[in-house]
Amino acid sequence: MMLLSYFGEPANYPFLVALLVVFILAAIEGVGAMIGAGVFGFLDGLLPDIDLGAELDIEFDAPDLQSPSITGEFLSWLRIGQVPVIFSLIVFLTAFGLIGLTLQGLCLSLLGTALSALWVALPTLFLSIPVVGFGNRFLAFVLPRDETSAISRDRLVGKVATITLGEARVNFPAQAKVKDRFGQTHYIMLAPDNESETYGQGDRLLLVRRSENIYFGIRPSSKALQ
């Protein structure tokens, strides 16, 4: 009963909500994996390109760190983009929730009462950041290569993508999936290059260009489909 009372404290709500969101995201991603759809794959497409340098000899979809800056070095240290974004988000929310509850438990033991959620959330956020970095490093090491061998998104141009969700028409891109030269599947937002055309789920388009986070495609020739 005391444990239930502790978790019911309003000061613990932000951390409990974070863990609840983790459960929901993991459940949705798990269902998506069983049906062969990367539900949150589009999140990776929201990150600009990054070249992490010659030591890795590979380009990652991640925040633009090409010009040296404190922010760039920080995000590079976190290994943002080396694993699917949804995994990094789950690591962060899990760390935030567990560390927050642990700190509140310590406050309760030492002070006899839990502190304001805001007072605990700030140090919890600070402590969660390095956990994301170490978590991304570990996931990049253990995940199969087809999940981690990311490439520059411009290199997807010339590949054939399949629309998986929605209807692609002018100003309204649909979700599509495309495989790179490593066999890794990328989920992208795709619109027709010809504004008068419309494509639906299951249609295959040849990617001819990219603008920001949107790819544009045309109906491929039979040779391109081989």
C-alpha positions as CSV (number, residue, x, y, z in Angstrom):
1,M,0.0,0.0,0.0
2,M,2.8,2.4,0.8
3,L,4.4,1.6,-2.6
4,L,1.1,2.5,-4.3
5,S,0.9,5.7,-2.3
6,Y,4.4,6.6,-3.3
7,F,3.8,6.1,-7.1
8,G,0.5,8.0,-6.7
9,E,2.4,11.2,-5.6
10,P,1.8,14.0,-8.1
11,A,5.6,14.7,-7.9
12,N,6.1,11.4,-9.7
13,Y,3.7,11.9,-12.5
14,P,6.2,13.2,-15.1
15,F,8.4,10.1,-14.6
16,L,5.5,7.7,-14.6
17,V,4.1,9.3,-17.8
18,A,7.5,8.9,-19.5
19,L,7.5,5.2,-18.7
20,L,4.0,4.9,-19.9
21,V,4.9,6.5,-23.2
22,V,7.8,4.0,-23.5
23,F,5.4,1.1,-23.0
24,I,3.0,2.5,-25.7
25,L,5.8,3.2,-28.2
26,A,7.4,-0.2,-27.7
27,A,4.0,-1.9,-28.1
28,I,3.3,0.0,-31.3
29,E,6.7,-0.6,-32.7
30,G,6.4,-4.3,-31.8
31,V,3.1,-4.7,-33.6
32,G,4.6,-2.9,-36.6
33,A,7.6,-5.2,-36.6
34,M,5.3,-8.2,-36.7
35,I,3.4,-6.9,-39.7
36,G,6.6,-5.8,-41.5
37,A,5.9,-2.0,-41.2
38,G,8.3,0.5,-39.5
39,V,5.7,2.7,-37.9
40,F,8.2,5.2,-36.7
41,G,10.6,4.9,-39.5
42,F,9.6,8.4,-40.8
43,L,11.4,9.9,-37.8
44,D,14.7,9.0,-39.2
45,G,13.8,11.0,-42.3
46,L,13.3,14.1,-40.3
47,L,17.0,14.3,-39.5
48,P,19.4,16.1,-41.9
49,D,22.5,14.4,-43.2
50,I,25.7,14.1,-41.4
51,D,29.2,12.8,-42.3
52,L,30.8,11.6,-39.1
53,G,34.2,11.5,-40.7
54,A,36.8,9.2,-42.2
55,E,37.2,6.9,-39.2
56,L,33.7,5.5,-39.8
57,D,33.7,6.0,-43.6
58,I,30.0,6.2,-43.6
59,E,27.4,8.9,-43.7
60,F,24.6,9.0,-41.2
61,D,21.1,10.6,-41.2
62,A,21.5,12.9,-38.3
63,P,21.7,16.6,-37.4
64,D,23.9,18.7,-39.6
65,L,27.3,18.6,-37.7
66,Q,29.5,19.4,-40.7
67,S,30.5,22.8,-39.3
68,P,32.2,22.5,-35.9
69,S,30.1,23.8,-33.0
70,I,29.5,22.9,-29.4
71,T,26.0,21.7,-30.3
72,G,27.4,19.6,-33.2
73,E,30.0,17.9,-31.1
74,F,27.5,17.3,-28.3
75,L,25.0,15.5,-30.7
76,S,27.8,13.6,-32.3
77,W,28.9,12.4,-28.9
78,L,25.3,11.2,-28.3
79,R,25.6,9.2,-31.5
80,I,22.3,10.6,-32.8
81,G,21.4,8.9,-36.1
82,Q,23.5,5.7,-35.6
83,V,20.4,3.8,-34.5
84,P,16.7,4.4,-35.4
85,V,15.4,7.6,-33.8
86,I,12.6,5.7,-32.0
87,F,15.2,3.6,-30.1
88,S,17.0,6.7,-28.9
89,L,13.7,8.2,-27.8
90,I,12.8,5.0,-25.9
91,V,16.2,5.0,-24.2
92,F,15.8,8.7,-23.2
93,L,12.3,8.3,-21.8
94,T,13.2,5.1,-19.9
95,A,16.2,6.8,-18.3
96,F,14.2,9.9,-17.5
97,G,11.5,7.8,-15.8
98,L,13.7,5.5,-13.8
99,I,16.2,8.1,-12.7
100,G,13.4,10.5,-11.7
101,L,11.6,7.8,-9.6
102,T,14.9,6.8,-8.0
103,L,15.7,10.4,-7.1
104,Q,12.3,10.9,-5.6
105,G,12.7,7.7,-3.6
106,L,16.0,9.0,-2.2
107,C,14.3,12.3,-1.3
108,L,11.6,10.4,0.4
109,S,14.0,8.4,2.4
110,L,16.3,11.2,3.4
111,L,13.9,14.1,3.7
112,G,10.7,12.3,4.5
113,T,8.8,13.8,1.5
114,A,9.1,13.9,-2.3
115,L,10.3,17.1,-3.9
116,S,8.5,19.2,-6.5
117,A,8.5,17.4,-9.9
118,L,10.2,20.5,-11.5
119,W,13.0,20.4,-9.0
120,V,13.7,16.7,-9.7
121,A,13.0,16.9,-13.4
122,L,15.9,19.2,-14.1
123,P,18.7,17.0,-12.6
124,T,16.9,14.0,-14.0
125,L,17.1,15.5,-17.5
126,F,20.8,16.2,-17.0
127,L,21.5,12.6,-15.8
128,S,19.5,11.1,-18.6
129,I,21.5,12.7,-21.4
130,P,24.7,10.6,-21.0
131,V,22.5,7.5,-20.7
132,V,21.3,8.2,-24.2
133,G,24.8,8.4,-25.5
134,F,25.9,5.1,-23.9
135,G,22.6,3.5,-24.9
136,N,23.1,4.5,-28.6
137,R,26.6,3.2,-28.5
138,F,25.4,-0.2,-27.2
139,L,22.5,-0.4,-29.6
140,A,24.7,0.5,-32.6
141,F,27.0,-2.4,-31.5
142,V,24.3,-5.1,-31.0
143,L,21.7,-4.2,-33.6
144,P,21.9,-6.1,-36.9
145,R,23.9,-4.3,-39.6
146,D,20.9,-3.7,-41.8
147,E,19.5,-1.5,-39.0
148,T,22.7,0.5,-38.4
149,S,24.5,0.9,-41.8
150,A,22.9,4.2,-42.5
151,I,23.8,6.2,-45.7
152,S,23.4,9.6,-47.0
153,R,19.7,10.1,-48.0
154,D,20.7,11.6,-51.3
155,R,22.1,8.1,-52.2
156,L,18.5,6.8,-52.2
157,V,17.8,8.8,-55.3
158,G,17.7,6.4,-58.2
159,K,16.2,3.6,-56.1
160,V,12.6,2.3,-56.4
161,A,10.3,2.9,-53.4
162,T,7.0,1.4,-52.6
163,I,4.2,3.4,-51.0
164,T,3.1,1.8,-47.7
165,L,0.7,4.3,-46.2
166,G,-1.5,7.1,-47.6
167,E,-1.9,8.6,-51.1
168,A,0.9,10.5,-52.8
169,R,-0.3,13.6,-54.5
170,V,0.9,17.2,-55.0
171,N,1.6,18.8,-51.6
172,F,0.5,15.6,-49.8
173,P,3.3,13.1,-49.7
174,A,2.7,9.5,-48.6
175,Q,4.9,7.2,-46.5
176,A,7.0,4.8,-48.6
177,K,9.8,2.3,-48.0
178,V,13.0,1.9,-50.0
179,K,16.1,-0.3,-49.6
180,D,19.6,1.1,-49.9
181,R,22.6,-0.7,-51.3
182,F,23.2,-2.5,-48.0
183,G,19.7,-3.9,-48.0
184,Q,18.6,-1.6,-45.2
185,T,15.0,-0.4,-45.4
186,H,14.3,3.3,-45.1
187,Y,10.9,4.8,-44.5
188,I,10.5,8.1,-46.4
189,M,7.9,10.7,-47.4
190,L,7.2,10.5,-51.1
191,A,5.3,12.7,-53.5
192,P,4.9,12.5,-57.3
193,D,7.3,14.5,-59.4
194,N,4.6,15.1,-61.9
195,E,2.0,17.3,-60.1
196,S,-0.9,15.9,-62.2
197,E,-0.3,12.3,-61.0
198,T,-1.6,10.5,-57.9
199,Y,-0.3,7.2,-56.4
200,G,-1.7,4.9,-53.8
201,Q,-0.6,2.2,-51.4
202,G,1.5,-0.5,-53.2
203,D,2.5,1.7,-56.1
204,R,6.2,1.7,-56.9
205,L,8.0,4.9,-57.9
206,L,11.5,5.7,-59.0
207,L,13.1,8.3,-56.8
208,V,14.4,11.1,-59.0
209,R,15.1,13.9,-56.5
210,R,14.9,15.1,-52.9
211,S,13.9,18.4,-51.4
212,E,14.4,18.8,-47.7
213,N,12.7,15.7,-46.2
214,I,10.5,14.9,-49.2
215,Y,11.4,12.6,-52.1
216,F,9.8,12.9,-55.5
217,G,9.3,9.9,-57.8
218,I,8.0,8.9,-61.2
219,R,6.6,5.6,-62.4
220,P,9.6,3.5,-63.2
221,S,10.3,1.7,-66.4
222,S,10.3,-2.1,-66.5
223,K,14.1,-2.0,-66.6
224,A,14.3,0.0,-63.3
225,L,12.1,-2.6,-61.6
226,Q,14.5,-5.5,-62.5
